[in-house]
Amino acid sequence: MKIKLSLIAAAMALTAGAASAQATQGVSKNELVLGSIQDLSGPLAGFGKQVRLGMMLRADEANEQGGVGGRKIKLLVEDSGYDPRRAVLAAQKLVNQDKIFGMIAHIGTAQNMAAMPVQFQKNVVNFFPVTAAREMYEPFHKLKYSFASTYFDQMRYAVPTMVKEKGAKQICAMYQDDEFGLEVFRGAEAGLKDAGMQFAEVTTYKRGATDFASQMQKLASAKCDLVVMGTIIRETIGGIATARRLGFNPTFIGSSAAYTDLIHKLGGPAMNGFYATMTVQHPYLDEAAQNIRFWANKYKTKFNEDPTVFSVYGYNALDAYLRAVEKAGANLTTETFIKAMDTMKIPTDMFGSPEMTFSPTKRLGSNISRMSQIQDGRWKVVADYPKAK
């Protein structure tokens, strides 16, 4: 009986040890192994590269100061090519072979959806994915943490405000005929409904479209004075440029998906006047705010290219993660990390991100956004955040 009890106790100890090892994979006395999946070779490769470099800058800063809690940060980045199937393979490698402790700033909605089950099997947190989809925090899962105000909420709050400010009467929309475009449209539709209004005309386009003449002619015929754009980069530029050529000049407003310097760099003067919802401010090298200018030039010196808003997304995501790691203390496990995050308040930063709070039942840091407009070929913040809702 004593032998049997000893064997049972030994087995229980081994099981507990294995569970502990699994819970703390990627954590050693001197190192913290973190992972990220980016598009480095597909349609969003430019953005993926920028997110990666932003994270690298923050990791280097932390390591130059001795790491966090005495642990140096080891950041591993895999390429998904913006393909959900490749995102699964990348997650499997990072989680099962590299044994990362956390997944940070993974870019893309479908890619995150595909990779999260792989992570969750090994108790790996999905932290601040670079997508404004509601699935990044809904349905609730203890391993999900999201920072991005959703496209739905962005437009629900911004469109009625813009209607009132511009005195618009004929509100219209052009959106991409997929889940992204629908989220933008539905948010604007809900905002108009709250204001007792509805769309006067709506038109759509298929992903990949390059000709927007029929859509803009339809909206011009309806005498639209404000147009909601459920568009990203090429479609924003193409749609507005087409409208200008037709002599159709309503107020155009888009979501954070269109808040990028590529709009004015590629679209030129025709893009002046375009509005977009946003949170993080684009870091121009000659920005008036000294701290942003200093950061942007440090990034340029290190990587020999200008930073963008996606660089800031990566930098801020890792910065927030390291704040929680530090708060979790020396005994860093997934459970202590979650406990730290669930009482976390992340203050606004130099780029103008809203204050974020989390709790045991709240996995989206903030649901508010503000507004910028392209003026004289660059983005300028023109409206502050509404009261948090």
Helices and strands as residue ranges (DSSP letters): H 2-23, E 31-38, H 45-64, E 72-79, H 84-92, I 93-97, E 102-104, H 109-121, E 125-127, G 134-136, E 144-145, H 151-166, E 171-176, H 179-194, E 201-205, H 213-221, E 226-230, H 234-245, E 251-254, G 256-258, H 262-267, G 268-271, E 275-278, H 290-303, H 309-328, H 334-341, E 345-346, E 356-357, E 370-375, E 378-383
